[in-house]
């Protein structure tokens, strides 16, 4: 329903709304780790067009940091020994800076050009401190804490262990390896941005975010303002992918300065700011040990992983816990020992980038399975066939709780069926047919499996309202960042109301429309917000039926919905009450005025998550002379739930694959030894283009879940999770089994070296 508007250029993104506002620009730290000795703003304050120059000392905040956005349930903490430390990064620091790109001074000017000119005159004196850029070094006993209030650089710790001790006679092969997943991130088409407008005692904030209610919470906690004094609105958003599921300093500073100056203010992030200052992701190291028996069945699985959270992260608990939980994969694992730590370093802050620990866990487990298969002399497909859960195993209980404290139960149908299906879509024999078309390349086939917890709570809101025109407006706390909410939530509401789809309009998320909400992330919108909208629609229909019965002078049991209104079920009256009639009846002066408007807000609280599973397959081509990797064919077999809109689900999966290809082959945030970011333009930070992503075949194997009234499972991250593991497996296969890739992004130099025997053999 939104496609025409967006494709025709009628979208209203944040920058489109900034007309008439003064501009805010930020001076950002040029040091990775330093003491701020002085800030001289004198020259900037006297420049033409400059309205004000502000440091942290000028903000007068009630709390000068943004608190963590997630804390696991006490039951999960007790079961896993989870603990974490809060970094408390200053919103606008006056004493220390912790990464290059951290905002230090804000300038308000009549336009961005003059604001940028003023930034050039600011004089900040730093006393540099040694930067900490390696997570392992950060946790060394003699490492200096980068946050003075903390005793060390440990951000979080988790440990999971279950199963009986292994009998050595049961073990045929043990493989040990270290896997590294490079630091990369969302890099959406549209960067971040904030507009703030003061209207009497209230401040209205427009921000390009996935979590408007949490942004409102962050503003109020930092300023001491009441939630009644802050409105947060989400315009069209040009991609989020987790980077915008975060609360940023700029989202607090801009409204504070709007109230301080009395002007409408706008800050629009430029691309260089995004590549240095917006939250990044991944950046994990896994040291693994996998033991299997003579048939390739898993006997024991161990992983000691380390996550570099940068200078801080508001979702550290979620990413660390996600990694540990998803290391169990969709397999039978009788014994596991999983230990994870997060470390603070002087890199840019992190957040939950698409998958948030799941792709990293998948890479470590799937690569370990490939290594064990090679040692046993069986194929990657065969080792998965022998370990995947089937319809005989499911539902399958894991011996630990999820982050919500509820015991984990995989509620799927048949995970082995996904493997069989993806091999139908893209069989290994595809290599032979494609080789004839591209003889200059060495071709290989790979597979990778994943599991995904979706629909995480604790709740989400949905509102359905009958308008004066006899149509319906829908709103939710789940803000769209490109997930087609205008279509999907309209379908859900129309189905619950029994009305034509064209009668329903979905509003952009606005904290004035829906007072309470959580947001869009963790593959949760269809599950939680969709269920809340469905409940609201059904309750509105129930109330409307009662009111129509009064107007028809019959009992409610004799009234039936007609789609456009209501009529008597037995034909005792030829009168029909339309939705417009009902709207008029409950309007001021109408005969049901005293009953109030038909306007329903509902909340959906899931007991726990529901699980999505899938298998990816790929054929890659390796150019032996350069080590360049091309993805020639790709397929996904995906066990989701009920599909509200199959086209939207497929788009989510295909888009996830595209992002996964970028992370596997191209994308990486890199830093100099001094902590200077060196991936600050799209010439250094490479993104996949249309020539890098092949047609992706997708087959959905729907298994409704009983965990929500719609029977849906999340799919927003499913396309991303297994891509790196799948492509690494395919590249290994392409170079003839002489290579076991253990890092992403995949190094062309490493591939080229391994491919030389292939090249010489061809010659």
SVG drawing of the C-alpha trace seen along z (x, -y; Angstrom):
<svg xmlns="http://www.w3.org/2000/svg" viewBox="-38 -38 88 84">
<polyline fill="none" stroke="black" stroke-width="0.4" points="0.0,0.0 3.0,-2.3 4.8,-1.4 3.4,-3.9 3.9,-6.8 7.5,-5.8 8.4,-4.9 6.9,-8.2 9.0,-10.3 6.1,-11.2 7.7,-9.8 8.3,-12.2 11.6,-11.5 13.2,-13.4 15.1,-15.9 11.9,-16.7 10.4,-18.0 13.3,-20.3 12.2,-23.4 12.3,-26.6 14.3,-25.0 17.7,-26.2 20.6,-23.8 22.5,-21.9 26.0,-20.6 28.3,-18.7 32.0,-19.0 33.1,-15.4 36.1,-14.0 39.3,-13.6 40.8,-11.4 40.0,-7.8 40.8,-8.2 41.7,-11.4 41.1,-13.8 39.4,-17.1 41.6,-19.8 39.8,-22.8 37.1,-23.9 37.2,-27.4 34.0,-28.5 34.7,-32.2 35.4,-32.6 32.4,-30.6 30.0,-32.5 30.8,-35.7 30.3,-34.5 27.4,-35.8 24.5,-33.4 25.5,-31.5 22.6,-31.4 24.5,-29.5 27.4,-27.2 26.8,-24.6 29.0,-22.2 27.9,-19.5 28.2,-22.1 25.5,-24.1 22.8,-21.4 21.9,-21.2 20.8,-17.6 19.2,-15.6 21.3,-12.6 24.1,-13.0 24.1,-9.5 21.7,-7.1 20.8,-3.9 20.9,-0.4 17.8,0.6 17.7,4.2 18.2,6.3 17.6,10.0 15.1,11.7 16.4,12.7 15.7,16.4 18.0,16.2 20.6,14.4 20.6,17.1 20.8,19.9 23.7,18.4 25.6,16.3 25.0,13.3 26.3,10.0 27.1,6.7 28.5,3.2 26.9,0.0 29.3,-2.3 27.5,-5.6 28.9,-7.6 28.3,-11.3 25.7,-12.7 28.0,-15.6 31.3,-15.0 33.3,-17.6 36.0,-15.4 36.8,-12.4 36.2,-11.2 36.1,-7.5 36.0,-7.2 36.6,-9.2 33.3,-10.7 31.8,-11.1 29.9,-14.5 31.7,-17.1 30.2,-20.5 26.9,-21.5 26.6,-24.6 23.2,-26.1 23.2,-28.4 20.8,-29.7 21.9,-27.0 24.3,-24.0 26.9,-25.8 27.4,-28.5 27.2,-25.9 30.0,-23.9 32.1,-27.1 31.7,-27.7 32.9,-24.2 36.2,-25.0 36.8,-27.8 36.3,-25.8 39.4,-25.0 39.4,-21.8 42.6,-20.8 42.9,-17.1 45.5,-15.1 45.6,-11.8 45.5,-8.5 46.6,-5.2 43.7,-3.7 42.4,-0.2 41.5,1.3 41.6,5.1 39.0,6.8 41.3,9.4 43.9,6.8 41.1,4.8 40.4,7.7 44.1,8.3 44.7,7.9 46.9,4.9 44.6,3.1 43.6,-0.4 39.8,-0.8 38.5,-3.2 35.6,-4.2 36.9,-5.7 33.9,-4.6 34.5,-0.9 37.1,1.4 38.0,2.9 36.9,3.2 34.5,6.1 31.2,5.2 29.4,8.5 29.9,12.2 27.7,15.2 28.2,19.0 26.0,21.9 26.8,25.5 24.7,28.6 25.0,32.4 26.9,35.3 30.7,35.7 31.8,37.2 33.2,40.7 36.4,40.4 35.4,43.6 32.3,41.9 34.5,39.3 35.8,40.0 36.8,36.5 37.4,33.2 38.0,30.0 39.3,26.8 39.4,23.4 39.3,19.7 36.7,17.7 36.6,14.0 33.6,12.0 34.5,8.5 33.1,5.3 30.4,4.0 27.0,2.4 23.7,1.3 24.6,-1.7 21.0,-2.4 20.2,-4.5 19.0,-7.3 21.2,-8.3 20.0,-9.4 18.4,-12.8 16.4,-14.8 14.0,-17.7 12.7,-19.4 9.9,-22.0 8.8,-23.7 5.0,-24.2 4.4,-25.8 5.5,-23.4 5.8,-20.5 8.6,-19.5 7.8,-17.6 10.6,-15.5 10.8,-13.9 13.5,-11.3 14.5,-8.6 14.2,-5.7 12.8,-2.3 12.0,-2.8 10.2,-6.2 8.9,-5.3 12.3,-4.3 13.7,-7.6 11.0,-9.5 12.0,-7.5 15.7,-8.4 14.9,-12.1 12.8,-12.2 15.4,-10.3 18.1,-12.6 16.2,-15.9 13.8,-15.1 10.8,-16.1 7.5,-14.4 6.5,-12.0 3.5,-14.3 5.9,-17.0 7.5,-15.0 6.0,-13.8 8.1,-11.6 7.1,-11.1 8.6,-8.8 8.4,-10.0 9.2,-7.7 12.5,-5.9 15.0,-4.9 16.2,-1.8 17.2,-1.0 18.4,2.6 19.1,2.2 21.4,-0.9 18.3,-3.0 17.0,-0.8 19.1,-2.8 18.8,-6.0 21.6,-8.5 23.0,-11.6 21.8,-13.8 18.2,-12.7 18.5,-14.3 20.7,-17.3 18.5,-18.6 15.2,-18.8 17.1,-20.3 18.6,-23.0 15.2,-23.6 13.7,-24.4 16.8,-26.4 16.8,-28.6 13.1,-28.6 13.7,-27.7 12.8,-24.8 16.1,-22.8 17.2,-20.1 20.2,-17.9 20.6,-15.7 23.5,-13.2 25.8,-13.2 27.5,-10.0 30.8,-10.6 29.2,-11.2 27.2,-8.0 30.3,-5.9 32.2,-7.2 29.4,-7.9 26.4,-5.6 26.3,-2.3 28.2,0.5 27.9,4.3 29.4,7.8 33.1,7.8 33.3,11.2 36.0,13.8 35.0,17.5 37.3,20.2 35.5,23.4 35.8,27.1 33.4,29.6 33.5,33.3 31.5,35.8 31.2,39.6 32.1,41.8 28.8,41.1 29.2,37.3 26.7,36.9 27.5,34.1 28.8,35.3 30.1,32.1 30.2,28.4 32.3,25.7 32.8,22.1 34.6,19.3 33.6,16.1 34.5,12.5 32.5,9.4 34.0,6.0 31.2,3.6 33.3,0.5 33.1,-2.4 29.6,-1.3 26.3,0.3 22.8,0.0 22.0,3.5 25.1,5.4 22.9,7.8 20.8,8.7 23.8,9.3 25.8,11.3 22.8,13.4 21.6,13.9 25.1,15.1 25.1,17.7 21.6,18.9 21.9,19.3 25.2,21.2 23.0,24.2 21.6,24.0 18.8,26.2 20.6,29.4 20.7,32.2 23.5,31.2 23.8,33.4 26.6,31.5 27.6,27.8 29.8,25.4 29.5,21.8 31.3,18.9 31.1,15.4 32.5,12.0 32.0,8.4 34.8,5.9 34.9,2.1 37.3,0.6 37.9,-2.8 36.0,-2.0 32.6,-3.4 29.6,-2.4 27.6,0.7 24.0,1.8 22.0,4.8 22.7,4.9 20.4,7.2 20.7,10.6 22.4,9.2 24.6,12.1 22.8,14.8 25.0,14.5 28.2,14.7 26.9,17.7 25.8,19.3 29.2,18.8 31.1,20.4 28.8,23.5 28.3,24.0 32.0,23.6 32.9,26.1 30.4,28.6 32.1,28.2 35.5,28.8 34.3,32.0 32.7,33.2 36.0,32.8 37.9,34.7 35.4,37.6 35.4,37.7 31.7,36.8 30.0,33.9 28.7,30.7 25.2,31.8 25.6,35.3 26.8,34.0 23.7,31.7 21.4,34.5 22.6,36.5 22.2,33.7 19.2,31.6 16.0,31.8 13.1,33.5 9.4,33.8 10.2,36.7 12.1,34.3 10.0,31.2 8.8,29.4 12.3,29.6 13.2,28.4 16.6,26.9 18.0,27.1 18.1,23.4 15.7,20.4 15.4,17.7 16.2,14.1 12.7,13.7 13.2,16.5 10.9,19.0 12.4,22.4 13.4,22.6 11.2,24.8 11.7,24.9 8.2,24.8 8.9,25.8 7.7,28.5 10.6,30.3 14.0,28.6 15.4,31.4 12.7,30.6 14.3,27.2 17.6,28.8 15.9,31.2 14.0,28.3 16.9,26.0 18.8,28.8 15.9,29.1 16.0,25.4 19.8,25.3 21.4,28.8 25.1,29.3 24.9,30.4 24.2,26.8 28.0,26.3 28.4,28.5 25.9,26.6 27.2,23.2 30.9,24.3 30.2,24.7 28.9,21.1 31.9,19.6 34.9,21.8 37.3,19.2 36.0,19.6 36.4,22.3 32.9,23.0 31.7,24.4 28.5,25.2 27.8,24.5 25.1,24.8 24.4,23.2 21.6,23.7 20.2,21.2 17.8,20.9 16.2,17.6 14.2,16.6 11.6,14.1 8.8,12.0 10.6,11.0 8.4,9.2 7.7,7.8 4.7,6.3 3.5,4.2 0.6,1.9 -2.1,1.6 -4.8,-0.9 -7.8,-0.8 -10.1,-3.8 -13.3,-4.4 -13.0,-7.8 -15.8,-10.3 -15.7,-9.2 -16.5,-5.6 -13.0,-4.4 -10.4,-3.1 -7.1,-4.3 -4.5,-1.9 -1.5,-2.8 1.1,-0.8 4.2,-1.2 6.2,0.7 7.7,-2.0 8.2,-1.0 11.7,-1.4 10.8,0.2 8.9,3.4 5.6,2.5 3.7,1.9 1.2,-0.1 0.2,3.0 0.6,5.7 -1.1,4.0 -3.9,2.9 -4.4,6.5 -4.5,7.7 -7.0,4.9 -9.2,5.5 -9.3,9.2 -10.2,8.6 -12.9,6.1 -14.2,8.1 -14.0,4.9 -12.5,4.2 -8.8,3.4 -9.3,0.0 -11.2,-1.2 -8.0,-0.9 -5.1,-3.4 -2.1,-2.8 -0.6,-5.9 3.1,-6.6 4.1,-5.8 3.5,-8.8 3.7,-8.6 0.6,-10.9 -1.3,-8.3 -0.1,-5.3 1.0,-6.3 2.9,-3.1 5.1,-0.9 8.5,0.8 9.5,0.6 10.7,2.5 13.6,4.8 14.3,8.5 11.9,9.8 9.0,8.8 6.6,6.4 4.3,8.9 4.2,11.1 3.6,8.5 2.3,5.4 0.3,7.5 -1.3,9.5 -2.1,6.3 -3.7,4.7 -5.7,7.9 -7.0,7.8 -7.9,4.1 -9.8,4.8 -11.7,7.7 -12.7,5.7 -13.8,2.7 -15.9,5.1 -17.5,6.5 -18.3,3.0 -19.6,2.0 -21.8,5.0 -23.4,4.1 -24.0,0.5 -25.4,1.6 -27.8,3.9 -29.1,0.9 -29.6,-1.1 -31.4,1.8 -33.4,2.5 -32.5,6.1 -30.2,8.2 -26.5,8.4 -26.8,12.1 -29.1,11.2 -26.6,8.8 -24.0,9.9 -21.1,7.9 -21.4,7.2 -18.0,5.8 -19.3,2.3 -21.4,2.3 -24.1,4.5 -27.4,6.1 -29.8,8.5 -28.8,12.1 -32.4,13.3 -33.5,10.6 -36.0,9.3 -35.0,5.8 -33.9,4.6 -32.0,1.7 -28.2,1.8 -26.1,-0.2 -22.9,-1.3 -19.7,-2.2 -20.4,-5.8 -23.8,-5.5 -22.0,-4.2 -19.4,-7.0 -22.2,-9.6 -24.2,-7.9 -21.2,-8.2 -20.2,-11.7 -21.3,-14.8 -25.1,-15.2 -25.5,-11.5 -27.9,-9.1 -25.0,-7.2 -22.9,-10.2 -22.8,-9.1 -21.0,-5.8 -18.0,-7.7 -15.9,-7.1 -15.1,-3.6 -11.5,-3.7 -9.7,-0.7 -6.1,-0.2 -4.9,3.3 -1.6,4.8 -0.1,8.1 2.2,9.8 3.7,13.0 4.6,15.6 7.9,16.1 9.5,16.1 8.6,18.2 11.3,19.9 12.1,19.5 14.5,21.9 16.0,22.1 18.7,23.4 20.7,21.4 22.5,22.7 24.9,20.9 27.0,21.5 30.0,19.2 32.7,18.6 36.3,18.0 38.6,16.2 41.9,18.1 44.2,15.3 42.7,12.6 40.8,14.5 37.7,12.5 34.4,14.3 31.2,13.9 27.9,15.3 26.3,16.9 23.2,18.5 21.5,18.5 18.5,20.2 16.7,20.1 14.2,22.6 12.6,21.0 10.3,22.4 8.3,19.4 4.7,19.2 1.6,17.9 2.5,15.3 0.3,12.2 1.8,11.1 4.1,13.6 5.6,10.9 6.6,8.8 8.1,11.9 10.1,12.8 11.3,9.2 12.6,9.4 14.4,12.6 16.0,11.5 17.0,8.1 18.6,10.0 20.6,12.1 21.9,9.0 23.1,7.5 24.6,10.8 26.6,10.9 27.9,7.5 29.1,8.6 30.6,11.8 32.5,10.4 32.9,6.6 32.0,4.7 34.3,3.9 34.9,0.9 38.7,0.7 40.8,-1.4 44.4,-2.6 46.7,-1.7 45.8,-5.2 42.1,-4.4 41.3,-6.5 38.5,-5.1 39.7,-4.5 36.4,-3.4 34.8,-6.8 33.6,-7.0 31.8,-4.5 35.1,-4.2 36.6,-2.5 33.5,-0.9 32.3,1.3 28.6,2.2 27.1,4.8 25.6,3.5 23.1,5.1 25.9,7.0 27.0,8.6 23.6,10.1 22.1,12.9 18.5,13.8 17.5,15.5 15.2,18.4 13.0,18.6 10.6,21.3 8.5,20.8 7.6,23.9 5.0,22.4 4.3,23.9 1.8,21.9 2.9,21.2 0.5,21.4 2.4,18.5 0.3,15.7 -3.3,15.3 -2.0,14.8 0.2,17.9 3.1,15.8 6.8,16.0 9.3,13.3 11.4,13.1 13.2,9.8 16.6,11.2 16.3,14.7 17.9,13.8 21.0,12.5 21.9,15.1 23.4,17.9 24.9,16.0 28.6,15.8 28.7,19.5 27.1,20.5 29.4,18.5 32.5,19.6 31.5,23.2 31.0,22.7 34.4,21.0 36.1,23.9 34.4,26.2 35.4,24.1 39.1,24.3 39.1,28.1 39.0,28.5 42.5,26.9 41.0,24.0 38.9,23.6 37.8,20.0 37.6,18.7 37.2,14.9 34.8,12.4 34.9,10.5 36.4,13.2 39.9,12.2 40.6,12.3 44.3,12.7 43.7,15.8 41.4,17.2 43.9,16.4 46.6,18.3 44.4,21.3 43.2,21.2 46.6,21.4 46.6,25.2 43.3,25.1 44.6,22.6 47.8,24.6 45.7,27.8 43.5,26.1 46.6,25.0"/>
</svg>
